[in-house]
Amino acid sequence: MLKVHVLVHLRPDIMDVQGQAIREAVRGAGHDVVAGVRVGKSFYLEIDAADADSARDEIERLCGETLSNPLLEDYSWEVVES
């Protein structure tokens, strides 16, 4: 069993309205050091596979087709435990 951490985030050229709202809120609360915020999603998956090499194609397909919108988002993943 593999434990995989997937991070999904908006592509750099996509405006992050939610991130901007959070930035304004934290700056309004006195945290002036926050220059920018980008919002993303984090998933922890348990994959029924012996190792990352045998699961790589399935994880890539899952991330690209289901967990992210390929028109707006990028993703990265890593095995955190096996």
C-alpha positions in Angstrom: 0.0 0.0 0.0 1.4 3.4 -1.0 0.4 6.7 0.6 0.5 9.5 -1.9 0.2 13.2 -1.3 -1.2 15.2 -4.3 -1.1 19.0 -4.5 -3.3 20.8 -7.0 -3.0 24.5 -7.6 -4.1 27.1 -10.2 -1.7 27.7 -13.0 0.4 30.8 -12.5 -1.4 32.7 -15.3 -4.9 32.1 -13.8 -6.1 34.8 -11.5 -6.7 33.4 -8.0 -9.7 35.4 -6.7 -10.0 33.3 -3.5 -6.3 33.8 -2.8 -6.6 37.6 -3.3 -9.6 37.7 -0.8 -7.5 35.7 1.8 -4.6 38.1 1.3 -6.7 41.1 1.9 -8.3 39.5 5.0 -4.9 38.6 6.6 -3.4 42.0 5.7 -6.6 43.6 7.2 -5.9 41.6 10.4 -2.5 43.3 10.6 -0.3 40.7 8.9 1.3 43.1 6.4 4.1 40.7 5.6 1.8 38.6 3.5 2.5 39.8 -0.1 0.4 37.1 -1.9 -1.7 34.0 -1.4 -2.5 31.2 -3.9 -5.1 28.6 -2.9 -4.9 25.0 -3.8 -6.1 21.5 -2.9 -4.3 18.8 -1.0 -5.2 15.1 -1.2 -3.8 12.1 0.7 -4.5 8.9 -1.2 -3.9 5.3 -0.3 -3.0 3.4 -3.5 -3.1 -0.4 -3.7 0.3 -0.9 -5.3 3.6 -2.4 -4.4 5.6 0.7 -5.3 5.5 4.1 -7.1 6.8 2.7 -10.4 4.0 0.2 -10.7 1.4 2.9 -9.8 2.8 5.9 -11.7 0.6 5.8 -14.8 -2.6 5.3 -12.7 -1.7 8.1 -10.3 -0.9 10.4 -13.2 -4.2 9.6 -14.9 -6.1 10.1 -11.6 -4.5 13.4 -11.0 -4.9 14.7 -14.6 -8.4 13.5 -15.2 -10.2 13.5 -11.8 -8.4 15.6 -9.1 -7.5 18.6 -11.3 -8.9 20.6 -14.1 -6.1 20.5 -16.7 -7.2 23.7 -18.3 -6.8 25.7 -15.1 -4.7 23.7 -12.7 -1.3 22.0 -12.3 -0.6 19.2 -9.9 2.3 17.4 -8.3 2.5 14.3 -6.2 4.9 12.3 -4.1 4.9 9.1 -2.2 4.9 9.9 1.5 4.8 6.3 2.8 4.8 2.8 1.5 
